[in-house]
Every structure is written in structure tokens, then in C-alpha cells.
Amino acid sequence: MRAWPSGVRRGARVVAAVTVALWAPVAAGTHAAGQPPGGQPTETRRVLVTTVDDAITPVVAEHLEDGLDRAERENFAAYVVRLDTPGGLETSMRDIIQDFLAARVPVVVYVAPQGARAASAGALITFAAHVAAMAPGTTIGASTPVSMEGGGDVERKIVNDAAAFAESIARLRNRNVEFARATVTEGRSIPATEAADIKAVDFLATSLADVLDQADGRTVALGGDAMQATLRTADADVVEHDMGFLRRLQQRLADPNLAYLFLSIGTLALVYELASPGMGMGGITGAILILLALFALSVLPVNTVGLLFVGLAAALFVVEVIVPGIGVAALGGSICLVLGGIFLFRETPGLELSLALIVPTAVLVGAGAVFAGRLAMRSQRRPAPTGASAFVGRVVEVARADGGRGQAFLDGAWWNVRSSGVPLQAGMRVRVDEVTGLDLVGEPVTDDREGKGVSHE
């Protein structure tokens, strides 16, 4: 290998040194721009925010579960629930609390806006959050269980069970245990300022930004004390996790008042169908309304109702094909298919199922069922050829012939064959034009294309 002269080597070292001297500040500035003064790399802080401003139902429980899953999956700094509720179902409340206690991301409940309340089930949900905040002018408490039959008192053992549950949650989150128990046993409710004073909640906040600032830096236990996490929520970007149209529709249907109407009208429709059976519209309407009532009363889960609607739609489409009428069964099937889409599919960001797809699909399937029913009806009404007329148009092969007469074997029997013109010969094909007694009368055919359906001995 040939060596460079010493002068060239010295010049190269000078150039390298100058290059390093010139680029070092630029590189240092670029590195510094990518991290904060403390030396830690910057990261985009985001929090996922959900608003619950209605009763606690299975629909709300599913929505919060989906939001929590998204917050964990997409690495949000926290999951914030803006809460304003009069309460709701105990089963849905327990589902939400279990999800919060097992969460792998910090959960913040903010009772807002001013004038809002976290009553009944909402109070216990607030206690279960890692961080609980309230806006000024809000209230919390009044968690005594009530009966669904007229809202009366329930058995004492149910109250004691609910009180123990509230106490255990408050103790787990280091909140005021006495107040948590009193919300159940005494129906106690207090304003936000007192709740913050007695440590029933963590602090008061005038806005969501204030909540994120005050929550920043707090250390909480995630997933049942499995690990510790420090909240970094100050100046975080807010991403809303709203209910889609279909889920809001489900929430509107999950109303006990509507359940009463659905049961009443549905039962009346079924009675009418049984008393005066006819087109089936009464029975279809009754079945649909009773399924909606069972959902509104939380007797059936959301997905189960969706599956039942899809099954009922399939059955009605089959009925339309087998017993074609004026399209009543197909109409009922289309309605059930739309309801099945509303209840069966959960809305996922980026994968929302729209009514713009559900309705045309249901209409198209219903129209297809009506068309298939019409084809079946036309086939049923077409007269079937019977007796001697069944042989007209058939082509037979003459087995034996004697002048103008011959014999052919057709459908398991020997028949006489006569020709009105050309004398018959063995092997000749004859198309039957009429049947006279036991004689098949026709003319010989010579075109091979007309020899379809020929009968051989």
C-alpha cells in the first residue's frame, strides 16, 4: 500500500479538526433541542377524556371499558371521566369499578361541570378512581340502594353489602371511609368543598386543565398494587372519546320508561296476533318490542340482544321465501337486521359501523328475500303436467314399426305410435303432438337438436 506524503497527512488532520470544531455546536444544539433541560427526551403527553352525563347503564359500562382499553393500548398518560350522573344500575356500577381497579393506566374522575352530581352509583365510581376531583358547586353521595319496583327500600342485607363495598373501595383509595359508608347507610350527600375537606375526593378544580395540572406528579398504584405510576398530565393534549351515534341510541333505549311502553305494546301486539292470525305483523312487532324491553330492563346483555335480532331477521327472511306474501316478513326481517347491527357491533375508533351501511344492507337483503319469495310463488302456481298431457312434446324412439304404426317404450310402459304422414320405421324418432287413448300421435323428427328427451327402450 502506498503511503501519503507527511504534508498531506498534516493537512487532512487540520481539515478534520476544523470540521469538528464547526459542527460540534450545531450537533450539541440539535441534541439539546430534542430533550428538555433535565436531559430527558421529550414526549407528547396525551390524556383520553370521556364524558358521562346520563344514568349508569350497561351501555355506559361498555363505553368506559372501551375507553380504558384504548387508553392502555395507545399509551395515554391518563384516562379522564367527566362525570355527571344521578346513579344507575348496581351491576353496571360494579363492572365499571372492577375495570377501574384493574386498570393499567391512571384513571381520573372529574365531577363537572358546576351544578353536576356524582349521586348513588356515581359516588362509588368516583371513589374508585385513582384521582378524584370535583368542580365547585357539585355534590357527591346518596348511594343507598333502591328497588326497581317503584324505587322503594330494599332489604337490610343488601344495604349492608353495598356499604361494605363502598367502604372497601374508599379504604383501597385512601379516601374517607366513614363518609363512603354513610353515603350508603344514611344516604348522605355533601357539596364539593366539604368532600375535599374531609378527603372524600382529592381536590377541587375549576376546569379540566386545572385537574390535569393538580394531578401531575401524583403517584398511584395500578392494577391492584401491581405497579406504581406517576402522572404526567400537565399541559397534556386532550383527546375526546365520545359515544358514537349507535351507542348513544343504545343509551336512549336503555330507559325503564321505554321498557314499560315496549312491554305493554309488545304484549298487546302478540295478543292481537294470536286472536286474529293473519299477515303476521302483530307477532313481528310484538317480538321486536319485547326484545327491546328486555334490553331496556338490562335483562339481556347488549350483544345477546343483537344476536337475537339477527337470528330473528334470518328466520323472517326464510319465512318470506317459504310462505311468500306481501313482504311483511321481509320488512320485519329488515328492521330486525338494522337493530341487530345497532346492538351487536361495538364502536371502535376508525372502525365505526354506520347506519349509512346498516340500513341499505338491510333493505337490500329484505328486497332479495321478497324477490326469492316471488320466484317461489311463481314456481308453486305453475300447473304441473299430469296424465296424458305430460307426454305432449316428448320425443320417443320407435322400437318396432309396421307401416304407419309402431311401438315405443316410454316411462316404463309400451305405447302405440302413429304417424299421420310419413310411414314409421324402427329407430325413427317421433315427437308426440297428442295422445289418443293408448296411442301417441306425432310426426317424425330428423333434426338432432330436436332429439332432446328422447325415450329409448
C-alpha positions in Angstrom: 0.0 0.0 0.0 1.4 3.4 -1.0 1.7 6.0 1.9 0.6 9.6 1.6 3.3 12.3 2.0 3.6 13.7 5.5 2.5 17.2 4.4 -0.8 15.8 3.0 -1.4 13.9 6.2 -0.9 17.0 8.3 -3.3 19.0 6.1 -6.0 16.3 6.4 -5.8 16.4 10.2 -6.2 20.2 10.2 -9.3 20.0 8.0 -10.8 17.3 10.3 -10.2 19.4 13.4 -11.7 22.4 11.8 -14.8 20.4 10.7 -15.3 19.0 14.2 -15.0 22.5 15.7 -17.5 23.9 13.3 -20.1 21.1 13.6 -19.9 20.4 17.4 -22.1 23.4 18.5 -24.6 22.6 15.8 -24.8 18.9 16.9 -25.0 19.9 20.5 -27.8 22.4 19.7 -29.7 19.7 17.8 -29.3 17.2 20.6 -30.5 19.8 23.2 -33.5 20.7 21.1 -34.7 17.1 21.3 -34.8 17.0 25.1 -35.7 19.2 28.0 -33.2 21.0 30.2 -33.1 18.0 32.6 -31.7 15.8 29.9 -34.8 13.6 29.5 -36.2 13.1 25.9 -39.4 14.9 25.2 -42.6 13.0 24.7 -46.1 14.0 23.6 -48.4 13.9 26.7 -51.9 12.9 25.9 -55.0 12.1 28.0 -58.1 10.4 26.9 -61.3 12.1 28.1 -64.8 10.6 28.2 -68.0 12.4 29.3 -70.7 10.5 31.2 -73.8 12.8 31.7 -76.5 10.2 32.0 -77.6 7.2 34.1 -75.2 4.4 34.6 -76.3 1.5 32.3 -74.7 -1.4 30.6 -74.1 0.8 27.6 -72.1 3.3 29.7 -70.2 0.4 31.3 -69.2 -0.9 27.8 -68.3 2.6 26.7 -66.0 3.2 29.7 -64.5 -0.3 29.2 -63.7 0.5 25.6 -62.2 3.9 26.6 -60.0 2.2 29.2 -58.8 -0.4 26.7 -57.9 2.4 24.2 -56.1 4.4 26.8 -54.0 1.4 27.8 -53.4 0.3 24.2 -52.4 3.7 22.9 -50.3 4.6 25.9 -52.2 7.7 27.1 -50.9 9.4 30.3 -54.3 9.0 31.9 -58.0 8.2 31.3 -60.3 11.1 32.5 -64.0 10.6 33.0 -66.1 13.8 33.3 -69.0 12.7 35.4 -72.5 14.0 36.0 -74.9 11.2 36.8 -78.0 10.6 39.1 -76.9 7.0 39.5 -77.9 3.8 37.8 -77.7 0.0 37.9 -75.6 -1.7 40.6 -74.4 -4.4 38.2 -73.1 -1.8 35.7 -71.5 0.2 38.5 -69.7 -2.8 39.8 -68.5 -3.6 36.2 -67.1 -0.1 35.9 -65.4 -0.2 39.4 -63.8 -3.5 38.7 -62.4 -2.1 35.4 -61.0 0.9 37.3 -59.4 -1.2 40.0 -57.7 -3.4 37.4 -56.7 -0.5 35.1 -53.1 -0.4 33.8 -53.4 3.4 33.2 -54.3 6.1 35.8 -58.0 6.8 36.0 -59.2 10.4 36.9 -62.8 11.1 37.6 -63.8 14.8 37.5 -67.3 15.6 38.7 -68.2 18.5 36.4 -69.5 21.0 35.2 -70.7 23.2 38.0 -74.1 22.0 39.2 -73.3 18.4 38.3 -73.6 15.5 40.7 -72.0 12.1 41.4 -75.0 10.5 43.1 -75.7 6.9 44.0 -73.6 4.7 41.7 -71.7 7.8 40.6 -70.3 8.4 44.1 -68.8 4.9 44.3 -67.4 5.2 40.8 -65.7 8.4 41.9 -64.3 6.8 45.0 -62.8 4.0 42.8 -60.7 6.4 40.6 -57.0 6.8 41.2 -57.6 10.6 41.3 -61.0 12.1 42.2 -61.7 15.8 41.6 -64.9 17.9 41.8 -65.8 21.3 40.3 -67.2 23.9 42.7 -70.9 23.7 43.0 -71.1 20.0 42.6 -72.3 17.3 45.0 -71.5 13.7 45.8 -73.2 10.9 47.8 -76.7 9.5 48.3 -75.7 5.9 47.4 -78.4 4.0 49.3 -79.7 1.1 47.1 -83.3 1.4 45.9 -85.6 -1.2 44.5 -86.6 -1.1 40.8 -90.2 -1.8 41.8 -91.3 1.7 42.4 -88.0 2.9 43.9 -88.7 1.6 47.4 -86.3 0.5 50.1 -84.5 -2.8 49.8 -83.6 -5.5 52.3 -81.2 -4.5 55.0 -78.7 -7.1 53.9 -78.4 -5.5 50.5 -77.7 -2.2 52.1 -75.1 -3.7 54.3 -73.4 -5.4 51.3 -73.4 -2.1 49.4 -72.0 -0.3 52.5 -69.2 -2.8 52.8 -68.4 -2.4 49.1 -68.2 1.4 49.4 -66.1 1.2 52.5 -63.6 -1.3 50.8 -63.2 1.0 47.8 -62.6 4.1 49.9 -60.1 2.3 52.1 -58.3 1.0 49.0 -58.0 4.5 47.5 -57.2 6.2 50.9 -60.5 8.2 51.0 -62.8 9.0 53.8 -64.1 5.6 54.9 -66.8 6.9 57.2 -68.3 9.2 54.6 -68.2 6.4 52.0 -70.2 4.1 54.3 -72.6 6.9 55.3 -73.5 7.6 51.6 -75.0 4.1 51.6 -76.3 3.5 55.1 -77.6 7.1 55.7 -78.0 8.4 52.1 -75.6 11.2 53.0 -74.6 13.7 50.3 -72.2 16.7 50.6 -71.0 19.6 48.4 -67.7 19.6 46.7 -65.9 21.9 49.2 -66.8 19.6 52.1 -65.9 16.5 50.1 -62.4 17.9 49.5 -62.0 19.0 53.2 -62.8 15.5 54.5 -60.7 13.8 51.9 -63.6 12.1 50.2 -62.1 13.4 46.9 -58.6 14.7 46.3 -59.1 18.3 45.3 -61.4 20.9 43.7 -60.7 22.0 40.2 -62.3 24.8 38.1 -61.6 23.2 34.7 -60.2 20.2 33.0 -56.8 21.9 32.6 -56.8 22.6 36.3 -57.5 18.9 37.0 -54.5 17.9 34.8 -52.2 20.4 36.5 -53.1 19.3 40.0 -53.0 15.6 39.2 -49.5 16.0 37.7 -46.8 14.4 39.8 -49.1 12.2 41.9 -48.1 8.6 42.3 -50.8 5.9 42.1 -51.0 2.1 42.3 -52.1 0.5 39.0 -53.7 -2.9 38.6 -54.3 -3.8 42.2 -50.9 -2.5 43.5 -49.1 -4.4 40.8 -47.0 -1.3 39.9 -46.7 2.3 40.7 -47.1 5.1 38.2 -46.5 8.9 38.4 -49.0 11.0 36.5 -47.5 13.4 33.9 -50.6 15.3 32.8 -49.7 19.0 33.0 -50.2 20.7 29.6 -51.2 17.3 28.1 -53.1 17.2 24.8 -56.7 16.2 25.3 -58.3 13.5 23.1 -62.0 13.1 23.4 -63.5 9.6 23.4 -67.2 10.2 22.7 -70.0 7.8 22.3 -70.8 7.2 18.7 -74.3 7.5 17.2 -75.1 3.9 17.6 -74.1 3.8 21.3 -76.0 7.0 22.1 -79.0 5.3 20.5 -78.5 2.3 22.7 -78.3 4.6 25.8 -81.5 6.3 24.8 -83.2 2.9 24.5 -81.9 1.8 27.9 -84.7 3.6 29.7 -87.1 2.0 32.2 -89.9 4.2 31.0 -89.4 3.0 27.4 -89.2 -0.6 28.8 -92.7 -0.2 30.2 -94.1 1.0 26.9 -92.3 -1.7 24.9 -93.6 -4.4 27.2 -97.2 -3.1 27.1 -97.4 -2.5 23.4 -95.4 -5.7 22.6 -97.7 -7.9 24.7 -100.8 -6.3 23.1 -99.4 -6.9 19.6 -98.8 -10.6 20.4 -102.3 -11.0 21.9 -103.7 -9.4 18.7 -101.7 -11.8 16.5 -102.9 -14.8 18.5 -106.6 -13.7 18.5 -106.6 -12.8 14.8 -103.8 -14.6 12.9 -103.2 -13.1 9.6 -100.3 -11.3 7.9 -98.0 -11.7 11.0 -97.3 -8.0 11.5 -98.6 -8.2 15.1 -96.4 -11.1 16.0 -93.3 -9.5 14.4 -93.9 -6.1 16.1 -94.5 -7.9 19.5 -91.3 -9.9 19.3 -89.2 -6.8 18.4 -90.7 -4.6 21.2 -90.3 -7.4 23.8 -86.6 -7.8 22.9 -86.2 -4.0 23.2 -87.9 -4.1 26.6 -85.6 -6.9 27.9 -82.6 -4.8 26.8 -84.0 -1.6 28.5 -84.5 -3.6 31.7 -81.0 -4.9 31.5 -82.3 -8.5 31.5 -80.3 -9.3 28.3 -76.8 -8.0 27.6 -76.3 -5.7 24.6 -74.5 -8.3 22.4 -77.1 -11.0 23.3 -79.9 -8.7 22.1 -78.0 -8.1 18.9 -77.6 -11.8 18.2 -81.3 -12.4 18.9 -82.3 -9.7 16.5 -80.0 -11.1 13.7 -81.4 -14.6 14.4 -85.0 -13.3 14.2 -84.2 -11.4 10.9 -82.8 -14.7 9.4 -85.9 -16.6 10.4 -88.2 -13.9 8.9 -86.3 -13.9 5.6 -86.7 -17.7 5.4 -90.5 -17.3 6.2 -90.7 -14.8 3.3 -89.2 -17.2 0.9 -91.1 -20.3 2.1 -94.5 -18.5 2.6 -94.4 -15.5 0.2 -96.9 -12.8 0.9 -97.0 -9.1 0.6 -93.5 -8.6 2.1 -94.5 -8.3 5.8 -91.9 -10.9 6.9 -89.2 -9.3 4.8 -90.0 -5.9 6.2 -89.8 -7.3 9.8 -86.6 -9.0 8.9 -85.0 -5.8 7.6 -86.0 -4.0 10.8 -84.5 -6.7 12.9 -81.3 -6.7 10.8 -80.9 -2.9 11.4 -81.5 -3.4 15.2 -79.0 -6.3 15.2 -76.4 -4.0 13.7 -77.1 -1.3 16.2 -76.8 -3.7 19.2 -74.2 -6.2 18.0 -71.3 -4.2 16.8 -69.2 -2.2 19.3 -67.8 1.1 18.0 -64.1 1.3 17.7 -62.2 4.5 16.7 -61.6 4.2 13.0 -63.9 1.2 12.6 -67.3 2.7 13.4 -70.3 0.9 11.9 -72.6 3.5 10.4 -76.3 3.5 9.8 -75.4 4.5 6.3 -74.2 0.9 5.8 -76.6 -0.9 8.1 -79.8 0.4 6.6 -79.0 -0.1 2.9 -77.7 -3.6 3.6 -80.9 -4.5 5.5 -83.1 -3.1 2.7 -81.1 -5.0 0.0 -81.4 -8.3 1.9 -85.1 -7.7 2.5 -85.7 -7.0 -1.2 -83.7 -10.1 -2.1 -86.0 -12.2 0.2 -89.1 -10.7 -1.4 -87.7 -11.5 -4.9 -86.9 -15.0 -3.9 -90.4 -15.4 -2.4 -91.9 -14.2 -5.7 -89.9 -16.8 -7.6 -91.0 -19.5 -5.2 -94.7 -18.3 -5.5 -94.4 -18.4 -9.3 -93.0 -21.9 -9.2 -95.7 -23.1 -6.9 -98.5 -21.6 -9.0 -97.3 -23.1 -12.3 -99.5 -26.1 -13.2 -97.7 -29.4 -13.2 -98.3 -31.5 -16.3 -100.2 -34.7 -15.4 -101.8 -37.6 -17.2 -101.6 -37.9 -20.9 -100.7 -34.2 -21.3 -97.3 -35.0 -19.7 -96.3 -36.8 -22.9 -97.0 -34.0 -25.3 -93.8 -32.6 -26.7 -91.8 -35.6 -25.7 -89.6 -37.3 -28.4 -89.7 -41.1 -28.5 -87.7 -43.6 -30.5 -89.7 -46.2 -32.4 -88.6 -49.7 -31.4 -90.8 -51.7 -33.7 -92.7 -50.5 -36.8 -95.1 -51.8 -39.3 -96.1 -49.3 -41.9 -97.8 -46.3 -40.4 -97.8 -47.8 -36.9 -95.1 -48.7 -34.4 -94.4 -49.2 -30.7 -92.2 -47.3 -28.3 -91.2 -47.8 -24.7 -92.0 -44.7 -22.6 -91.9 -44.2 -18.9 -91.9 -47.9 -18.1 -94.7 -48.9 -20.5 -95.1 -49.8 -24.2 -97.1 -47.4 -26.2 -98.5 -47.5 -29.7 -97.1 -44.8 -32.0 -98.9 -43.5 -35.1 -97.8 -41.1 -37.7 -100.2 -39.0 -39.7 -98.0 -38.8 -42.7 -94.6 -40.5 -43.1 -94.5 -44.3 -42.6 -92.7 -45.3 -39.4 -89.5 -47.3 -39.3 -87.6 -48.9 -36.4 -85.1 -46.4 -34.9 -87.1 -43.4 -36.1 -87.7 -40.5 -33.6 -91.2 -39.1 -33.2 -92.3 -36.0 -31.4 -95.6 -36.5 -29.7 -98.3 -34.0 -30.7 -101.3 -35.6 -29.0 -102.3 -38.7 -27.1 -105.4 -40.6 -28.2 -106.2 -43.5 -25.9 -103.0 -45.5 -25.7 -101.7 -44.1 -29.0 -99.0 -41.5 -29.2 -99.6 -39.5 -32.4 -96.9 -37.4 -33.9 -94.5 -36.6 -36.7 -91.0 -38.0 -37.2 -88.1 -35.6 -36.5 -84.8 -35.5 -38.3 -83.0 -32.6 -36.7 -80.6 -33.8 -34.0 -81.2 -30.6 -32.0 -84.8 -31.7 -31.6 -84.0 -35.1 -30.2 -83.6 -34.0 -26.6 -85.5 -36.0 -24.1 -85.8 -39.0 -26.5 -87.0 -42.2 -24.9 -85.2 -45.4 -25.6 -86.3 -49.0 -25.0 
